[in-house]
Amino acid sequence: MTLLIEVPVMNDSMKKQLACSLLTLTLCAVSLQAAATDETLIAQPDAAIAQTEAGKVQGFIHDGILTYRGIPYATARRFQAPEAARPWQGIRPALMYGNICPQTGGNPLDNFMFSGPHLQQSDDCLNLNVWTPSTTDGKHRPVMVWLHGGGFSNGSSIESYAYDGENLSRTGDVVVVSVNHRLNAMGHLDLSAYGEQYRHSANSGVLDLVAALQWVRANAAHFGGDPKNVTIFGESGGGAKVLTLMGTPAAKGLFHKAIVQSAALEGMGMTLLKPESTRRVAELTLQHLGIQPTELSRLDNLPYEQIAQATQKALDETAQEQKLPNIQGDGIGLAWAPATDGDYIPEEPVGEKYPRIAKDIPLLIGSNLTEWNTIYAYFGDIDKAQRDNHHHWNAARTAVRIKERYGDRSDALNKAFAAAYPGRQAADVLFVDTFLRIPTLKTARIKAEQGGAPVYNYLFTWGTPVLGGFAMSYHTSEIPFVMNSLALTETANGNGAEARALASRMSGAWVAFARTGNPNTAALPKWPAYTPENGATMIFDNMPVVRYHHDAELLRLLKPNGRF
């Protein structure tokens, strides 16, 4: 709240006035001040005013944390490079979340266990949110910049209530920033063949992120943050953006540490798209829209839905023409991602080596034990999943299911799983993730082999008890623990005592890493940096423990051709 008061005695009229809700309280502060006749009622509408390079913004204070929403950090014409936000006069309200970037459909995880507000879509979407304990106490806090998930196609800075940075800011004494940026065709349609103004259009969304980090560098001190101590962190597509930025020269020096959660994938983050693919998508898109190369200005006024339909068709056709495997490796397909264009992003973020510009950036990287597999198995029908899931199977049915899946490897897999995860039920072997765990280990290995800043590896194995526990450690389930936002996401985690204890440990490790480049805290066992020799992994569960190459044999059996 932005209203600070001292009220020994309140009459009925004053009580009614003070019943304003959190967000409307800021707006009514001035009228309260004018109406008050008791000199002990002191309204301070300037309490949440912050200065930015473009002008002043007014947020609100909730439980001691100052919150600013929807601050513009840049502006951009369609498919062109962003420019700094235009200055404004007076005080700009920063009380409501800004527009999110155009996208089709809903988030596939938008359900009982993963949900957020539904906001207005607009091309005018380059805005960010800030949470900070103070703007005036002279501290220089670490800044943690959250990049949202949804691949490079969907999502927003608040697509999930788990993304709310208030409690992380409070418990970690850090400044938290979350960012909206251009996505899908609007952020990655490669029109570079059609004019200099479109030179980097295949990477417009990445240019937006660089612009946001430039804003952080210029403005962090105004919000109690240290522009020389910035950590970028993100989950799924957000983590892929972190990897991409580590290989982007324009981002060098704008951040100093990196955290990647459930995001290491060939073709999306580790490696990116090739220009021959992105340019073909653009060529086919113009054909489908009936636009000649000399008429690209027509794109400026086309409805987004029309562009989305044409580009999706072009993506599918390009994938078929060029026989491009989808990111899961089980078919043909092409999804939006930045391009390794040899210019703005000159080399793969994680090819067979780490980019030189990332050598001195410490990395924390990990994934979840059952990640995608529980989503595929159960999330399509949550009602059915509660009635029929692996927790209900007896030993005989479990053995049959394992045999059906793994055949002659079953006995060896059962033994390897029991050694890797003692105490877990046998059926859990059916849900162990290799899709993200194996490339995560590859990324950690390549980073360690670079011989620069350290890399730390983790695995989140905590299983949610919600709805009978069918979902286990599903994709995104670690986010409320990292953000320490369990109270906002009770339907996903139950917000029990054990969950709160783990959230305190896990968010504390993330903050420690942001502060120093080392995630070790007194609340955790000693967490060594990962090397190919030690294979050190911090396993986050009710009792965190460090294991060494604990799942190497299991992964080899599950994915004989996997490289890690």
Disulfide bonds with the S-S distance in Angstrom:
Cys101-Cys125 2.04
